[in-house]
Amino acid sequence: MAIERTLSIIKPDATKRNLTGKIIAKFEDAGLRVVAQKRIQLTKAQAGQFYEVHKERPFYDELCEFMASGPVVVQVLEGEGAIAKNREVMGATNPADAAPGTVRAEFAQSVGENSVHGSDAPETAAQEISFFFSGLEIVG
């Protein structure tokens, strides 16, 4: 399997509850390495730009409002099959459907406040990583 990079976001519901370290530990324990990371506060406009792919969906405004409601931790994870591995560690979007031991099963409060975001494909990973990081900020 190829070494990949993927974007991971620890969302406001998780940073508010001081779960950042516990969530990062789950990624690292699964064999992923953090090669870039920063804590930021998105504006609603920035969140809207990032989630523009969902603009026509009914949850778009609520998602943008939520993502701007508090600090987030954006990070680039690297490892073999990092995109699929990250999604496996995160668990299903709905925490009720997430496998035991996954981030969302343990920490998510609802479908909307589900603690983490992860890229879903190599193309979106590249796009999402470049939204938050310059090449100089990614150090493997």
C-alpha positions as CSV (number, residue, x, y, z in Angstrom):
1,M,0.0,0.0,0.0
2,A,1.2,3.5,-0.8
3,I,2.3,6.2,1.6
4,E,-0.4,8.9,1.5
5,R,-1.3,12.1,3.2
6,T,-4.8,13.1,4.3
7,L,-6.3,16.1,6.0
8,S,-7.8,15.7,9.5
9,I,-9.8,18.3,11.4
10,I,-10.5,18.0,15.1
11,K,-13.8,19.9,15.2
12,P,-15.0,22.6,17.8
13,D,-17.1,20.1,19.8
14,A,-13.9,18.1,20.5
15,T,-11.5,21.0,21.1
16,K,-14.1,22.5,23.5
17,R,-14.0,19.3,25.6
18,N,-10.2,19.1,25.5
19,L,-10.1,15.9,23.5
20,T,-7.4,16.9,21.1
21,G,-4.6,14.7,22.6
22,K,-6.9,11.7,23.0
23,I,-8.0,11.9,19.3
24,I,-4.4,12.4,18.0
25,A,-3.3,9.4,20.1
26,K,-5.9,7.2,18.2
27,F,-4.5,8.3,14.9
28,E,-0.9,7.7,16.0
29,D,-1.8,4.3,17.6
30,A,-3.2,3.3,14.2
31,G,0.2,4.0,12.5
32,L,-0.5,7.5,11.2
33,R,2.0,10.3,11.7
34,V,1.2,14.0,12.2
35,V,3.4,15.8,9.7
36,A,1.7,19.2,10.0
37,Q,-0.6,20.7,12.6
38,K,-2.1,24.0,13.8
39,R,-4.9,25.2,16.0
40,I,-7.0,27.9,14.2
41,Q,-10.3,29.7,14.4
42,L,-12.3,29.6,11.2
43,T,-14.6,32.4,10.2
44,K,-18.0,31.4,8.8
45,A,-16.8,32.6,5.4
46,Q,-13.7,30.4,5.6
47,A,-15.8,27.4,6.7
48,G,-18.1,28.1,3.8
49,Q,-15.3,28.1,1.3
50,F,-13.8,24.9,2.7
51,Y,-17.2,23.1,2.6
52,E,-18.4,24.7,-0.6
53,V,-18.9,21.2,-2.1
54,H,-21.9,20.9,0.3
55,K,-23.3,24.3,-0.6
56,E,-26.6,23.0,-2.0
57,R,-27.2,20.6,0.9
58,P,-29.7,21.5,3.7
59,F,-27.1,21.2,6.4
60,Y,-24.5,23.6,4.8
61,D,-25.3,26.7,6.8
62,E,-25.5,24.8,10.1
63,L,-22.2,23.1,9.3
64,C,-20.4,26.4,8.5
65,E,-21.8,28.0,11.7
66,F,-20.7,25.0,13.8
67,M,-17.2,25.0,12.3
68,A,-16.8,28.7,13.1
69,S,-18.1,28.3,16.6
70,G,-14.7,27.5,18.2
71,P,-11.1,26.5,17.5
72,V,-10.3,23.5,15.3
73,V,-7.1,21.6,15.0
74,V,-6.2,21.0,11.3
75,Q,-3.5,18.4,10.6
76,V,-1.9,16.4,7.9
77,L,-1.7,12.7,8.6
78,E,0.8,10.5,6.7
79,G,1.1,6.7,6.5
80,E,0.3,3.7,4.4
81,G,-3.2,4.0,3.1
82,A,-3.6,7.1,5.2
83,I,-7.0,8.2,3.7
84,A,-8.7,4.9,4.4
85,K,-6.9,4.4,7.7
86,N,-8.0,7.8,8.9
87,R,-11.6,7.1,7.9
88,E,-11.5,3.8,9.7
89,V,-10.2,5.4,12.9
90,M,-12.8,8.2,12.7
91,G,-15.7,5.8,12.4
92,A,-19.1,6.3,10.7
93,T,-20.5,9.9,10.5
94,N,-23.4,8.9,12.7
95,P,-21.8,8.0,16.1
96,A,-24.7,5.5,16.7
97,D,-23.3,3.5,13.7
98,A,-19.6,3.9,14.5
99,A,-17.7,0.9,15.5
100,P,-16.6,0.6,19.1
101,G,-13.2,2.2,19.7
102,T,-13.4,4.7,16.9
103,V,-13.2,8.4,17.5
104,R,-16.8,9.1,16.7
105,A,-18.1,6.1,18.8
106,E,-16.1,7.4,21.8
107,F,-16.3,11.2,21.5
108,A,-19.0,12.4,19.0
109,Q,-22.1,14.0,20.5
110,S,-24.3,13.8,17.4
111,V,-24.2,13.5,13.6
112,G,-23.5,17.2,13.4
113,E,-21.1,17.4,16.3
114,N,-19.1,14.3,15.3
115,S,-15.6,15.5,16.5
116,V,-13.6,15.0,13.4
117,H,-13.4,15.5,9.6
118,G,-11.2,13.5,7.2
119,S,-10.6,13.6,3.5
120,D,-12.4,11.0,1.4
121,A,-10.2,10.5,-1.6
122,P,-6.7,11.4,-2.8
123,E,-8.0,14.3,-4.9
124,T,-9.9,15.9,-2.0
125,A,-7.0,15.2,0.4
126,A,-4.7,17.2,-1.9
127,Q,-7.2,20.0,-2.2
128,E,-8.1,20.1,1.5
129,I,-4.4,20.0,2.6
130,S,-3.5,22.9,0.4
131,F,-6.5,24.9,1.8
132,F,-4.8,25.0,5.2
133,F,-1.1,24.3,4.7
134,S,1.7,25.5,2.4
135,G,4.3,22.9,1.4
136,L,6.8,24.5,3.9
137,E,4.5,23.7,6.8
138,I,4.4,19.9,6.1
139,V,7.5,18.2,7.6
140,G,7.6,14.5,7.5
